[in-house]
Amino acid sequence: MGARPGPHPTHAPPRPPPGRPRTSRTPRRLLAADHPRGTRTRSARDRLPRQTQGPHTRDHLGGRGRRSRAPPPRRRTVAPPALGLPTPSTATRVGRPPGVPHRTRRATRSPGIAGHERLMNLPIRLLPGAGESFGSYLRRTAHALGTTPRMLTTSLGLTPGETNSLLLDPATTHRIAELLGLRTSEIDDLHATRWHPTVLDLRLLGHPQRLHRPWIDTLNTRFCPWCLDENGYWRLEWRLPWICTCDDHEIWLHDHCPHCGSTQRDDAWAPRATTPVSCLSCAKPLTEATPEEADLDARRRTYAGQRLLAEEDSTIAGYPVPADTALRGWRQSIAIQRTLQRDHHRHSVEHWTAHEADRALEQAWPLIDAPDPATAAAVLRRWMLAYQRPWPFSAAQVSTFILPLRHILDDVRAIWGARGP
């Protein structure tokens, strides 16, 4: 007795011969006659989802899938160029460097850069300006490259304390000079080391006694709006508290932004891209500050300070001294005058404004610029008469002063101890 015919006997495919395995080209649609019970069932191949990655693709069991539109290719992140200076939009999407295995990708990534070893010489080489500071040079370079100062300094491997234009160790100086395409002497000229140790002894930056520290502002800087407009960079001498006027334009140096009133820092750690002559807080141009003409005496005192920067010898209380000793004598003379006049300023001498610093120099200038020791002693006695108190300086304090001031104080102390107030 033959098999019972199925519902569609004319369309039934031929069964494969015995012993021949079913191939992927064999249809999965079975007739009821092919099943022992005579009912149609779904195979495991029918119950599983099919992958549709192309017009004619095979599913996971080897069958042919449906025609479908291929999905769009996966978007791949593009690594920055070999320069290593990402822009702010691609700073967080940095691929792994070439040759690094995939499993170590997360360990080799750092914020903002793909690795310091990838940074080659910069494609743009800027010439340092006359008397420019290191922070100003980095800001100008970042602006020319279209990135932020913080991204540039991070790519150079610098820390926030190494961008304040004070000093760098020799190894860092050599490495930065090679990356920026400059000589090591040019990097030194951008730092306060250009005045070490002839004018400023930078080894005493952290000295516990303030009078022994170098007289330089380690945080803020002044500026001349006309110099910024003409040159486009910041001068290193604006960090010195005793440089109060601009010698080129004969105006007072500014201490605050004319728009927001904030002080300006001479570093290259700004998180956003601004022009080199803009305020770090409000990003408005500092060249719009209103200039104020400086008087002749203030310009003369600034000129005397610039002569010290040129390592020219000077005099203190009528005694000839070298430049570094003269600068220490300036600061100690201000300390003596403030003590005898009972002038206790709320800010330290490093953070005075240009007007406050020049006023302190003006009051101490009779002792500093005395033509001979006798005139200097007369000035000190006049200050003591106005003091009307016992002798304020101990032997330990007098021993810290420079030799000319020590002689003057000893002479006045002998007379003051015999007569009293």
Stockholm file with secondary structure:
# STOCKHOLM 1.0

chainA/1-421         MGARPGPHPTHAPPRPPPGRPRTSRTPRRLLAADHPRGTRTRSARDRLPRQTQGPHTRDHLGGRGRRSRAPPPRRRTVAPPALGLPTPSTATRVGRPPGVPHRTRRATRSPGIAGHERLMNLPIRLLPGAGESFGSYLRRTAHALGTTPRMLTTSLGLTPGETNSLLLDPATTHRIAELLGLRTSEIDDLHATRWHPTVLDLRLLGHPQRLHRPWIDTLNTRFCPWCLDENGYWRLEWRLPWICTCDDHEIWLHDHCPHCGSTQRDDAWAPRATTPVSCLSCAKPLTEATPEEADLDARRRTYAGQRLLAEEDSTIAGYPVPADTALRGWRQSIAIQRTLQRDHHRHSVEHWTAHEADRALEQAWPLIDAPDPATAAAVLRRWMLAYQRPWPFSAAQVSTFILPLRHILDDVRAIWGARGP
#=GR chainA/1-421 SS CCCCCCSCGGGCCCCCCTTCCCCTTSCSCCCGGGSTTSCCCCCHHHHSCCCCSSSSCBCTTSCBCCCCCCCCCCCCCCCCCTTCCCCGGGTTCCCCCTTCCGGGHHHHCBTTBSCGGGCCCCSCCCCCCTTBCHHHHHHHHHHHHTSCHHHHHHHTTCCGGGSSSSCCCHHHHHHHHHHHTCCHHHHHHTSGGGGTTTTCCGGGTTCSSGGGSCSCCSSEECBCHHHHHHHCSCBGGGGSTTCCEETTTTEECBCBCTTTCCBEECSSCCSSCCCTTBCTTTCCBGGGSCCCBCCHHHHHHHHHHHHHHTTCCEEETTEEECHHHHHHHHHHHHHHHHHHTTCCCSSCGGGCCHHHHHHHHHHHHHHHTCSSHHHHHHHHHHHHHHHCSSCCCCHHHHHTSCHHHHHHHHHHHHHHHHHCC
#=GC SS_cons         CCCCCCSCGGGCCCCCCTTCCCCTTSCSCCCGGGSTTSCCCCCHHHHSCCCCSSSSCBCTTSCBCCCCCCCCCCCCCCCCCTTCCCCGGGTTCCCCCTTCCGGGHHHHCBTTBSCGGGCCCCSCCCCCCTTBCHHHHHHHHHHHHTSCHHHHHHHTTCCGGGSSSSCCCHHHHHHHHHHHTCCHHHHHHTSGGGGTTTTCCGGGTTCSSGGGSCSCCSSEECBCHHHHHHHCSCBGGGGSTTCCEETTTTEECBCBCTTTCCBEECSSCCSSCCCTTBCTTTCCBGGGSCCCBCCHHHHHHHHHHHHHHTTCCEEETTEEECHHHHHHHHHHHHHHHHHHTTCCCSSCGGGCCHHHHHHHHHHHHHHHTCSSHHHHHHHHHHHHHHHCSSCCCCHHHHHTSCHHHHHHHHHHHHHHHHHCC
//
